[in-house]
Amino acid sequence: MNIQNMFEKPIDRDIQGVIKVGQSNEENIYQELEEYVVTNELTKHFRDFFSSYKNGINKNTDKMGVWITGFFGSGKSHLLKILSYLLQNKEVNGKHAIDYFTDGKKIDDAMIIADMKLAGTVPADVILFNIDSKSDSNAKSLPDAIVRVFLKVFNEMQGFCGSRPYIADLERRLADEGKYDLFKQYFNESSKKEWTEERQSGAFILKHIAYALKKLDYMSEEDTRTWYNEESKDYHISIEDFGNLVLLHERCCLYPAGL
């Protein structure tokens, strides 16, 4: 008998040795969901996490933070990534993420399963990122370095410019007023390039931004240059302002225009 025949899965399959945030293709996600082993210790953590998450669904609570701690190589990153899949509950290979855990193969505790299924019914935007890799090297010493990183990944999640928050603010305002698509069209008309590919180029595209905003009757060329010179030099956002941005996004998701 060959040793490889003793195993349920092919032993020569590709297995990721290190869990990375950027591994987001469906094949990799499927393997992680399918092969994740829920030990007795992890069962306790799943119980605690989803029980607390349920409290945030059923009532107002300020106990919304979760800290995952453990020694190096203990599986913290893997657990975090799995939780992100479960909260998003996206469909992978024709099966929702939570179903990989509640089909009797990983978790058989009825209370945990009920809490997980409840979590899966609530729409959630999941932003999974490595804070160090998303941080600008020249901004790490700034007092608002953390909120800058959070703002960056939040803007990227919404489809706005991550590296230049003042540009993202402009995009957000245009989107709120239903003028964003037309702005991108006018920008392309002036620059002959796509907005999403050029928006990080700063002053090099200012004349094209001014053209698009003027044609929209949104801002004069002079006002555009004044806006750019002021916002690009010393952009600042407080934790409270960032929280309000997230809250506004949540409300827009829950109550779309017209409902």
C-alpha positions in Angstrom: 0.0 0.0 0.0 1.3 3.5 -0.9 1.4 5.9 2.1 -0.3 8.6 0.1 -3.4 6.3 -0.1 -3.8 6.5 3.6 -4.7 10.2 3.5 -8.1 11.7 2.7 -6.6 14.4 0.5 -3.7 14.3 -2.0 -0.5 14.9 0.0 1.2 16.5 -3.0 -1.4 19.4 -3.2 -0.1 22.9 -2.8 -0.3 24.1 0.9 0.5 27.6 1.9 3.2 27.6 4.6 2.4 31.1 5.8 -1.0 32.7 6.1 -1.1 36.0 4.2 -3.8 38.6 4.0 -3.3 39.0 0.2 -4.2 35.4 -0.6 -7.7 36.1 -1.7 -8.4 34.0 -4.8 -11.3 31.6 -4.5 -9.2 28.4 -4.8 -7.1 29.5 -1.8 -10.1 30.5 0.2 -11.8 27.2 -0.5 -8.8 25.3 0.7 -8.6 27.3 3.9 -12.3 26.9 4.7 -12.4 23.2 3.8 -9.3 22.2 5.6 -9.4 24.4 8.7 -9.4 22.2 11.8 -11.4 23.4 14.8 -9.8 22.0 17.9 -11.3 21.9 21.4 -9.5 25.1 22.3 -10.6 26.8 19.1 -14.2 25.7 19.8 -14.1 27.8 23.0 -12.8 30.8 21.1 -15.6 30.4 18.5 -18.1 30.2 21.3 -16.8 33.4 22.9 -16.5 35.4 19.7 -19.9 34.6 18.2 -21.6 35.0 21.5 -20.2 38.5 21.8 -21.0 39.2 18.2 -24.6 38.2 18.8 -24.8 40.8 21.5 -23.9 43.5 19.0 -26.7 42.3 16.7 -29.4 42.0 19.4 -28.7 45.1 21.4 -26.6 48.2 21.7 -23.2 47.6 23.3 -19.9 49.4 23.5 -18.0 46.0 23.9 -17.2 45.7 20.2 -13.4 45.0 20.2 -11.7 41.6 20.0 -8.1 41.0 20.8 -6.5 37.8 19.6 -3.3 37.0 21.5 -0.9 34.1 21.5 2.7 33.1 21.0 4.4 33.2 17.6 3.1 30.6 15.3 0.1 29.8 17.4 -2.4 30.4 14.5 -3.6 34.0 15.4 -3.5 35.2 11.8 -5.1 32.1 10.5 -8.0 32.4 13.0 -8.4 36.1 12.1 -8.6 35.3 8.4 -11.1 32.5 9.0 -13.3 34.8 11.1 -13.2 37.4 8.3 -14.6 34.7 5.9 -17.3 33.8 8.3 -18.5 37.3 9.0 -18.6 38.1 5.3 -20.1 34.7 4.7 -19.3 34.8 1.0 -20.1 31.9 -1.3 -17.1 29.8 -2.2 -17.5 26.8 -4.5 -21.3 27.0 -4.3 -21.3 26.9 -0.5 -21.4 29.7 2.0 -18.4 30.1 4.4 -20.4 29.4 7.5 -21.7 26.1 6.0 -18.2 24.7 5.9 -18.2 24.9 9.8 -21.8 24.0 10.6 -22.3 20.9 8.4 -21.2 18.7 11.3 -17.6 18.3 10.2 -16.0 21.0 12.3 -18.4 22.3 15.0 -21.3 20.3 16.5 -22.2 22.6 19.4 -25.8 23.8 18.7 -25.4 27.1 20.4 -22.3 28.1 18.5 -23.9 27.0 15.2 -27.0 29.1 16.0 -24.8 32.2 16.8 -22.8 31.7 13.6 -25.8 31.4 11.5 -27.3 34.5 13.1 -24.0 36.4 12.3 -24.3 35.1 8.7 -27.7 36.8 8.2 -26.3 40.3 9.0 -24.6 42.1 6.1 -21.0 42.9 6.9 -18.2 44.7 5.2 -15.0 43.0 6.0 -11.6 44.8 5.7 -8.7 42.5 6.3 -5.3 44.1 6.1 -1.7 44.2 7.5 -1.5 47.5 9.3 2.3 47.8 8.9 2.2 47.2 5.1 -0.6 49.8 4.7 1.1 52.5 6.6 3.2 55.1 4.9 6.8 55.0 6.0 6.9 58.8 6.6 3.7 58.8 8.6 4.5 56.2 11.3 5.7 58.8 13.8 2.6 61.0 13.5 0.2 61.0 16.4 -2.7 60.0 14.0 -0.8 57.3 12.2 -3.3 54.6 13.1 -6.4 56.5 12.0 -4.6 57.4 8.8 -4.2 53.7 8.0 -7.8 52.9 8.9 -9.0 55.8 6.7 -6.8 54.5 3.8 -8.2 51.0 3.8 -11.7 52.2 4.4 -11.5 54.5 1.3 -10.0 51.6 -0.7 -12.9 49.4 0.4 -15.4 52.0 -0.9 -13.5 52.2 -4.3 -12.0 55.6 -3.6 -8.3 56.7 -3.6 -6.5 55.2 -0.6 -3.1 57.0 -0.8 -4.5 60.5 -1.1 -7.4 61.0 1.3 -8.3 64.5 0.1 -8.9 62.9 -3.4 -11.1 60.3 -1.7 -13.1 63.0 0.0 -13.7 64.7 -3.4 -14.7 61.3 -4.9 -17.1 60.6 -2.0 -18.8 64.0 -2.3 -19.2 63.5 -6.1 -20.6 60.0 -5.5 -23.1 61.3 -2.9 -24.4 63.9 -5.4 -24.5 61.4 -8.2 -21.8 63.1 -10.3 -18.9 60.8 -9.8 -19.4 58.8 -13.1 -19.7 62.0 -15.1 -16.6 63.4 -13.4 -14.6 60.3 -14.5 -16.0 60.7 -18.0 -14.9 64.4 -18.2 -11.5 63.5 -16.7 -11.0 60.9 -19.4 -12.1 63.4 -22.0 -9.4 65.8 -20.9 -6.5 63.5 -20.0 -7.3 60.6 -22.4 -6.6 58.3 -19.4 -8.8 56.5 -16.8 -9.4 58.3 -13.6 -8.7 55.3 -11.3 -5.4 54.7 -12.9 -4.2 58.4 -12.6 -5.8 59.7 -9.4 -2.7 59.1 -7.3 -0.6 61.3 -9.6 -1.2 64.5 -7.6 -0.4 67.9 -9.2 0.4 66.2 -12.5 -3.3 65.7 -13.2 -4.6 68.9 -11.5 -5.5 70.6 -14.7 -7.6 67.6 -15.8 -9.4 67.5 -12.4 -10.1 71.3 -12.8 -11.4 70.7 -16.3 -13.8 68.0 -15.1 -15.0 69.9 -12.1 -15.6 73.1 -14.2 -17.5 71.2 -16.8 -19.6 69.7 -14.1 -20.3 73.3 -12.9 -19.0 72.0 -9.5 -16.0 74.2 -9.0 -14.1 76.8 -10.9 -10.5 76.2 -12.0 -9.2 78.8 -9.5 -11.3 77.2 -6.7 -10.0 73.7 -7.7 -6.4 74.9 -7.4 -7.1 76.6 -4.0 -8.7 73.4 -2.7 -5.9 71.2 -3.9 -3.1 73.5 -2.4 -4.9 73.6 1.0 -5.9 70.0 1.3 -2.8 68.3 -0.1 -0.4 70.2 2.3 -1.9 69.3 5.7 -4.7 66.8 5.6 -6.0 65.8 9.0 -8.9 63.7 10.2 -9.9 63.1 13.8 -10.9 59.7 15.2 -14.4 61.2 15.7 -14.6 62.3 12.1 -13.5 58.9 10.9 -16.1 57.2 13.1 -18.7 59.4 11.5 -17.6 58.4 8.0 -17.9 54.7 8.9 -21.3 55.4 10.5 -22.5 57.2 7.4 -21.4 54.3 5.2 -23.3 51.9 7.5 -26.5 53.9 7.3 -26.2 54.2 3.5 -25.9 50.4 3.3 -28.9 49.8 5.6 -31.1 52.4 4.1 -30.3 52.9 0.4 -31.7 55.9 -1.4 -35.4 55.6 -2.1 -36.2 53.2 0.7 
